[in-house]
Amino acid sequence: MKRSIAVSIIGLAMSTVFAGQSLAEDTITLRFSHQNPDSAISSTEAVVPWFQQIEKATNGKVKTQIFWSQTLSKGKDNWEATKNGITDIAWCFHGYWPNMTPLADVISLPAMPFTTAEQGSEALWKLYEKHPEIQKEFADNKVLLLYTSPPYTLITRDKPVKTMEDIKGLKIRMTGGPPTDMMNALGAIPLLQPMPEMFLNLQKGVVDGMGAPWEAIHGFRFYEVVKHYTEVPFPAVYFSISMNKAKWASLPKDVQDGIMSVSGLQGSKFWGKYFFDSAKKAAIDKAKESNITIVPTELTAEERQRWLEVGGKPIWEQWVKKMEKEGRPEAQKILDSALEILGAKK
């Protein structure tokens, strides 16, 4: 009798072990390479919650191992690291790779008619779905979602900018390409400088101001060294969350479906909203802790139209001509499509 009980207990224990092994074998762990630290507001508001959505959507079959602060691959290497299988999924900032996705750059032209990252992200994903020419640019990896920043806010050290005349002659940090062309058209002096250097450069007066998303204003504490904030029709930048194609193909169909149920259009809007848009209030609240009041200024409708006519539409036309000259005749069609999606007319 005792022997029978002992055998039963051993059998139960062994079945529990095998069940645990089976459960472990069913769990898929995906590595995610990210440039930002885990303490960044974008990490707590967008990155972690989205991967929690994936875990829920796949009924717990997918777990994520997040490598923060470039500990698996550098931000500038993330696209290739994904392609080569160094990571399974990565945060990819396409501003690092000029001319890799040039048609998708349409969303980062100056004065495009959107004011939030959620709007820009929705438009970019719809452009990606609609135009095979854009899909081809991203073909090396499996794109799970695409998202944008909002148009950058103009922050200035000493001089408020409320009209186009106010920006003339100011030294403004801006990214290269069409954003630099916009600065030249508006009469400002564009400077190309790395974001991490900007706190000291603003503090010392090396630059008069810069274009920045609220996420960076919060993260780099720019509110400590600037006084003025103006919402202007500046360019935005864009990103992808992309996956290694072989890894994607290895996933069961139900897992793929679960991941895509929180990716695509829904995921793009989520990342735009919670990576960037929610950071505006966070930056304003964070500044209050240091007894600093941030009061963003909006251009009048008439003034915004002036910026569009001088620093927007002419740059769009230059971009189309450049794309066509480089053998991309679809550029005008894609620009028109972007404006239509955003509810504007060229």
Backbone torsions as a table, in degrees:
resi	resn	phi	psi	omega
1	MET	NA	-46.8	179.3
2	LYS	-62.7	-39.0	179.6
3	ARG	-63.8	-40.0	179.3
4	SER	-62.2	-42.3	178.5
5	ILE	-65.0	-42.9	-179.3
6	ALA	-61.2	-43.4	178.9
7	VAL	-62.1	-40.1	179.8
8	SER	-63.8	-42.9	-179.7
9	ILE	-63.8	-43.7	179.3
10	ILE	-62.5	-42.9	179.2
11	GLY	-61.2	-41.8	178.9
12	LEU	-63.8	-42.1	179.9
13	ALA	-62.9	-43.8	-179.2
14	MET	-64.6	-39.4	179.6
15	SER	-66.2	-34.6	177.2
16	THR	-66.3	-41.4	178.4
17	VAL	-62.1	-47.8	-179.1
18	PHE	-64.5	-35.5	177.1
19	ALA	-64.5	-39.9	178.5
20	GLY	-66.1	-39.9	178.0
21	GLN	-64.2	-41.4	-180.0
22	SER	-62.2	-42.2	179.4
23	LEU	-63.8	-42.0	179.4
24	ALA	-64.0	-38.4	-179.5
25	GLU	-68.5	-29.9	-180.0
26	ASP	-75.9	-20.3	-178.5
27	THR	-80.1	130.2	-179.8
28	ILE	-106.4	121.1	178.1
29	THR	-101.2	122.8	179.3
30	LEU	-108.9	134.3	178.0
31	ARG	-88.8	134.7	179.7
32	PHE	-123.7	124.5	179.6
33	SER	-100.1	123.4	-177.3
34	HIS	-129.7	144.8	-178.9
35	GLN	-78.5	-35.3	-171.5
36	ASN	-83.8	159.3	176.3
37	PRO	-76.0	162.0	-179.7
38	ASP	-68.9	-16.6	-179.7
39	SER	-83.2	-11.9	-178.5
40	ALA	-63.9	145.0	-179.4
41	ILE	-60.5	-33.9	177.9
42	SER	-65.8	-29.8	179.2
43	SER	-71.5	-43.8	-177.6
44	THR	-77.6	-28.0	-175.4
45	GLU	-95.3	-25.9	-175.2
46	ALA	-119.5	-55.4	-170.8
47	VAL	-63.7	-58.9	-177.0
48	VAL	-61.8	-47.7	179.3
49	PRO	-60.0	-35.6	-179.4
50	TRP	-67.3	-41.5	177.7
51	PHE	-68.8	-28.3	172.6
52	GLN	-66.4	-36.8	176.0
53	GLN	-62.7	-40.5	178.9
54	ILE	-63.2	-45.3	179.7
55	GLU	-59.1	-42.7	179.6
56	LYS	-68.3	-42.4	-177.1
57	ALA	-67.8	-23.5	178.9
58	THR	-101.8	15.4	179.5
59	ASN	55.6	39.2	176.3
60	GLY	79.6	4.9	-178.1
61	LYS	-74.8	-23.9	-178.1
62	VAL	-112.7	125.4	171.6
63	LYS	-115.1	153.9	-178.3
64	THR	-122.3	133.2	171.9
65	GLN	-103.3	108.3	-175.2
66	ILE	-93.0	125.9	175.5
67	PHE	-102.3	103.0	-177.4
68	TRP	-81.7	164.7	168.0
69	SER	53.8	39.3	173.4
70	GLN	64.2	28.1	-176.6
71	THR	-79.9	-15.5	175.5
72	LEU	-103.5	-44.4	175.2
73	SER	-152.2	150.6	179.6
74	LYS	-69.0	149.5	179.8
75	GLY	-53.7	-42.3	-177.6
76	LYS	-70.9	-13.0	-179.5
77	ASP	-105.5	2.5	-168.9
78	ASN	-64.1	-34.6	-179.7
79	TRP	-64.3	-48.3	179.8
80	GLU	-68.9	-35.6	178.4
81	ALA	-63.2	-35.7	176.4
82	THR	-70.1	-46.8	-179.6
83	LYS	-58.2	-39.0	-175.0
84	ASN	-91.1	1.3	176.3
85	GLY	81.3	11.0	175.8
86	ILE	-65.5	-36.2	172.6
87	THR	-128.2	159.1	178.4
88	ASP	-85.6	-41.3	179.7
89	ILE	-135.1	150.0	178.7
90	ALA	-148.5	152.6	168.7
91	TRP	-82.1	123.3	-174.9
92	CYS	-123.9	116.7	175.8
93	PHE	-94.7	111.0	-171.3
94	HIS	-76.4	-7.4	172.0
95	GLY	-67.0	-16.9	178.1
96	TYR	-73.7	-19.1	-170.4
97	TRP	-126.8	77.1	179.9
98	PRO	-55.4	138.5	176.0
99	ASN	70.8	6.5	176.1
100	MET	-80.5	-38.8	178.3
101	THR	-129.8	61.2	-170.5
102	PRO	-65.3	-33.0	-179.7
103	LEU	-72.6	-32.2	175.4
104	ALA	-67.0	-20.4	178.7
105	ASP	-60.3	-13.2	-179.8
106	VAL	-54.3	-33.9	-176.2
107	ILE	-72.5	-16.0	-179.1
108	SER	-105.1	14.8	173.9
109	LEU	-69.3	150.3	179.6
110	PRO	-62.0	145.1	171.9
111	ALA	63.9	25.0	172.1
112	MET	-65.2	144.2	-168.7
113	PRO	-81.6	65.2	168.5
114	PHE	-143.7	154.4	-174.6
115	THR	-119.6	-12.3	178.9
116	THR	-125.8	158.1	177.7
117	ALA	-67.3	-32.6	178.4
118	GLU	-62.4	-41.8	177.4
119	GLN	-64.7	-47.5	-179.0
120	GLY	-63.0	-38.9	-179.2
121	SER	-66.8	-41.4	176.6
122	GLU	-60.1	-45.1	-179.2
123	ALA	-64.2	-42.4	-177.8
124	LEU	-65.0	-42.3	178.8
125	TRP	-64.7	-40.1	179.4
126	LYS	-65.8	-35.9	175.0
127	LEU	-64.3	-42.2	179.0
128	TYR	-61.5	-44.0	179.9
129	GLU	-67.0	-33.7	-172.6
130	LYS	-82.5	-32.7	-169.8
131	HIS	-115.0	109.2	177.4
132	PRO	-57.7	-28.7	-179.6
133	GLU	-63.3	-35.5	177.3
134	ILE	-75.0	-41.2	178.2
135	GLN	-57.0	-38.9	-178.6
136	LYS	-61.7	-33.5	-179.3
137	GLU	-65.0	-27.3	-177.3
138	PHE	-102.6	11.7	-166.6
139	ALA	-65.3	-18.6	-176.5
140	ASP	-69.6	-22.5	179.3
141	ASN	-130.7	165.3	175.0
142	LYS	-87.0	113.6	-179.6
143	VAL	-83.0	120.5	177.8
144	LEU	-87.4	-38.1	178.3
145	LEU	-162.1	163.0	176.6
146	LEU	-130.8	140.0	177.5
147	TYR	-146.6	160.4	-177.9
148	THR	-121.8	164.1	164.4
149	SER	-79.6	169.3	165.4
150	PRO	-74.0	167.2	170.3
151	PRO	-53.5	135.5	-177.3
152	TYR	-58.2	145.6	173.6
153	THR	-87.6	140.0	175.6
154	LEU	-85.0	117.2	175.8
155	ILE	-113.2	134.4	-176.9
156	THR	-130.4	148.9	-174.1
157	ARG	-72.4	-54.4	-171.1
158	ASP	-121.2	-37.3	-172.3
159	LYS	-103.5	124.4	175.2
160	PRO	-71.5	147.7	178.9
161	VAL	-118.4	111.8	179.2
162	LYS	-120.6	-15.0	178.2
163	THR	-136.6	167.5	179.4
164	MET	-62.4	-32.0	180.0
165	GLU	-66.9	-29.7	-176.8
166	ASP	-66.7	-25.9	-175.9
167	ILE	-88.7	-13.2	-177.9
168	LYS	-59.8	130.8	177.1
169	GLY	82.5	-7.4	179.6
170	LEU	-78.5	143.1	176.7
171	LYS	-86.8	111.1	-173.3
172	ILE	-119.5	124.4	175.4
173	ARG	-73.1	128.1	-179.7
174	MET	-150.2	157.0	177.2
175	THR	-74.4	166.5	-175.3
176	GLY	-78.6	177.2	179.3
177	GLY	79.5	-141.9	-178.4
178	PRO	-53.8	-36.7	176.9
179	PRO	-60.5	-39.3	176.4
180	THR	-66.2	-40.3	177.4
181	ASP	-60.2	-37.7	178.0
182	MET	-62.5	-45.0	179.9
183	MET	-59.7	-43.4	178.8
184	ASN	-62.8	-41.6	-179.7
185	ALA	-64.2	-34.6	-179.1
186	LEU	-82.9	-8.5	177.9
187	GLY	92.5	8.1	176.0
188	ALA	-86.0	172.9	178.2
189	ILE	-109.2	103.9	-177.2
190	PRO	-76.3	138.9	177.3
191	LEU	-127.6	137.0	177.3
192	LEU	-100.8	110.0	-178.8
193	GLN	-141.7	144.8	-179.2
194	PRO	-64.0	142.2	-179.5
195	MET	-54.8	-44.2	-178.0
196	PRO	-62.6	-17.7	179.9
197	GLU	-88.8	-6.7	-167.5
198	MET	-74.4	-28.1	179.0
199	PHE	-59.0	-51.5	-179.5
200	LEU	-67.4	-38.5	-179.6
201	ASN	-65.3	-37.1	174.7
202	LEU	-69.8	-43.0	-179.2
203	GLN	-60.5	-40.0	-177.5
204	LYS	-86.0	-8.7	-179.1
205	GLY	81.6	15.8	175.9
206	VAL	-62.7	-34.4	173.8
207	VAL	-124.7	156.4	177.8
208	ASP	-88.6	-24.4	-178.1
209	GLY	-177.7	-172.7	-177.8
210	MET	-163.1	162.9	168.4
211	GLY	-92.0	133.7	-176.9
212	ALA	-152.3	144.0	171.5
213	PRO	-77.9	158.7	-179.8
214	TRP	-63.1	-29.0	177.7
215	GLU	-60.6	-39.1	178.1
216	ALA	-76.5	-36.0	176.9
217	ILE	-58.6	-40.4	177.1
218	HIS	-70.7	-52.6	-172.5
219	GLY	-66.8	-38.0	-178.4
220	PHE	-96.5	3.3	177.3
221	ARG	57.0	38.9	179.9
222	PHE	-62.3	-21.6	179.6
223	TYR	-62.5	-14.3	178.3
224	GLU	-80.1	-17.4	-173.5
225	VAL	-126.7	1.6	175.0
226	VAL	-124.6	158.6	-177.7
227	LYS	-114.6	-23.0	-169.0
228	HIS	-126.8	142.0	-177.1
229	TYR	-133.6	121.3	-179.2
230	THR	-128.4	127.5	177.1
231	GLU	-83.5	106.2	-175.5
232	VAL	-120.8	164.5	179.8
233	PRO	-77.8	58.9	177.8
234	PHE	-78.3	168.8	176.4
235	PRO	-71.8	163.7	169.9
236	ALA	-112.7	171.4	172.6
237	VAL	-122.2	166.8	-175.7
238	TYR	-138.9	162.7	-171.1
239	PHE	-141.9	162.4	168.4
240	SER	-129.6	152.2	164.3
241	ILE	-107.5	109.4	-169.9
242	SER	-123.0	155.1	-173.8
243	MET	-127.6	148.8	176.0
244	ASN	-61.3	130.5	-172.5
245	LYS	-66.5	-38.0	179.2
246	ALA	-67.5	-39.3	178.3
247	LYS	-64.4	-42.1	178.0
248	TRP	-60.4	-45.1	-178.0
249	ALA	-64.6	-24.7	-178.4
250	SER	-80.2	-12.3	-176.7
251	LEU	-78.2	142.7	174.1
252	PRO	-59.6	153.3	-176.5
253	LYS	-58.7	-39.8	-178.6
254	ASP	-67.1	-31.2	176.9
255	VAL	-71.8	-43.5	175.7
256	GLN	-57.0	-46.2	-179.2
257	ASP	-62.9	-39.0	178.8
258	GLY	-63.7	-44.8	179.0
259	ILE	-62.2	-46.3	-177.3
260	MET	-70.5	-19.7	178.4
261	SER	-67.0	-21.0	177.1
262	VAL	-115.3	10.3	178.6
263	SER	-110.8	-145.8	178.2
264	GLY	54.5	-137.5	-177.9
265	LEU	-63.4	-46.1	-178.7
266	GLN	-60.9	-47.3	-179.7
267	GLY	-66.2	-37.5	179.0
268	SER	-60.9	-46.9	179.3
269	LYS	-64.8	-39.0	179.5
270	PHE	-61.3	-48.2	-178.7
271	TRP	-65.1	-41.3	178.2
272	GLY	-60.1	-45.6	-176.6
273	LYS	-67.8	-46.9	-171.2
274	TYR	-94.8	-17.9	172.6
275	PHE	-79.4	-36.8	-173.3
276	PHE	-119.9	-55.0	-169.3
277	ASP	-60.9	-39.9	-178.6
278	SER	-70.1	-14.2	-177.6
279	ALA	-72.0	-20.7	-179.3
280	LYS	-61.8	-51.9	178.8
281	LYS	-63.1	-38.8	179.9
282	ALA	-62.1	-40.5	179.3
283	ALA	-66.8	-42.4	179.2
284	ILE	-64.2	-42.1	178.8
285	ASP	-67.5	-39.4	179.7
286	LYS	-64.1	-40.1	178.4
287	ALA	-62.8	-36.8	179.7
288	LYS	-60.0	-33.1	179.1
289	GLU	-62.3	-25.2	177.6
290	SER	-101.4	17.6	-179.2
291	ASN	59.5	36.3	177.7
292	ILE	-115.3	128.5	-179.5
293	THR	-102.4	125.0	176.8
294	ILE	-103.5	124.4	178.2
295	VAL	-126.2	94.6	179.2
296	PRO	-64.7	143.0	178.7
297	THR	-108.7	137.1	176.0
298	GLU	-102.0	140.0	172.0
299	LEU	-69.7	151.8	172.2
300	THR	-68.3	160.6	179.4
301	ALA	-58.5	-39.6	-180.0
302	GLU	-66.1	-40.8	-179.2
303	GLU	-69.5	-40.1	178.0
304	ARG	-60.0	-39.3	179.1
305	GLN	-65.2	-36.4	177.1
306	ARG	-61.9	-44.3	179.3
307	TRP	-62.9	-38.5	178.7
308	LEU	-62.4	-45.4	-176.1
309	GLU	-69.2	-32.0	-176.7
310	VAL	-95.1	-45.7	-174.0
311	GLY	-108.3	2.4	-178.0
312	GLY	-112.3	-76.6	-174.8
313	LYS	-55.0	-42.6	178.0
314	PRO	-61.2	-33.3	179.4
315	ILE	-72.8	-35.4	175.3
316	TRP	-58.9	-46.4	-177.9
317	GLU	-63.6	-39.8	177.3
318	GLN	-61.9	-40.6	-179.5
319	TRP	-63.8	-44.1	179.4
320	VAL	-61.3	-45.3	179.9
321	LYS	-62.8	-40.3	179.0
322	LYS	-64.3	-45.4	179.6
323	MET	-61.9	-44.5	-179.7
324	GLU	-63.8	-39.7	179.3
325	LYS	-64.3	-30.6	-179.3
326	GLU	-88.6	7.6	176.1
327	GLY	90.1	27.9	178.2
328	ARG	-121.8	77.6	-175.1
329	PRO	-68.2	-9.0	-178.4
330	GLU	-79.1	-6.1	-170.6
331	ALA	-57.0	-46.0	-178.4
332	GLN	-64.1	-41.4	178.5
333	LYS	-60.9	-41.2	-178.1
334	ILE	-71.6	-39.0	175.2
335	LEU	-61.5	-46.7	179.3
336	ASP	-61.3	-38.2	179.0
337	SER	-64.8	-43.7	179.4
338	ALA	-60.8	-45.6	179.5
339	LEU	-63.9	-37.5	178.6
340	GLU	-66.3	-44.6	178.5
341	ILE	-60.5	-38.1	-178.6
342	LEU	-82.9	1.8	175.5
343	GLY	74.2	30.7	-178.8
344	ALA	-126.1	165.0	176.4
345	LYS	-113.5	144.0	179.3
346	LYS	-68.9	NA	NA
